[in-house]
């Protein structure tokens, strides 16, 4: 039986490292990086630079989860740019 976790080598901040993620998370990362016109390495570097604790794979999983949760909330009336999915007061006040 094939493992659901896929290990890939990636360059982060000029250093080669390996990251193990489930294929669904790799696919999510590809989608996000494409929408942002970034390479996977650039996106992983951004996530790595902002993580506060834990390992890189966990930070990536949390980033992907938060991204798609925010996008789903935006589809239900929240503002897309708000990472918590909450509408901004100015948008609510203007009736947007």
Residue pairs with C-beta under 8 A, 6 or more apart in sequence:
4 22
4 23
5 20
5 21
5 22
6 20
6 21
6 22
6 23
6 26
7 18
7 19
7 20
8 18
8 19
8 21
8 26
9 16
9 17
9 18
10 16
10 17
10 18
10 19
10 40
10 41
10 44
11 17
11 41
12 41
12 44
12 45
12 48
12 56
13 45
13 48
13 49
17 56
19 44
19 56
19 57
19 60
20 57
21 29
21 57
21 60
21 61
25 60
25 61
25 64
28 64
28 67
28 68
29 40
29 43
29 44
29 60
29 64
30 40
32 43
32 64
32 67
33 39
33 40
33 42
33 43
36 43
38 46
44 56
44 60
47 56
47 59
47 60
47 63
48 56
48 59
51 59
66 83
69 85
70 78
70 80
70 82
70 83
70 84
70 85
71 80
72 85
73 85
73 86
74 80
74 85
77 87
78 85
78 86
78 87
79 85
79 86
79 87
79 88
79 91
81 88
82 88
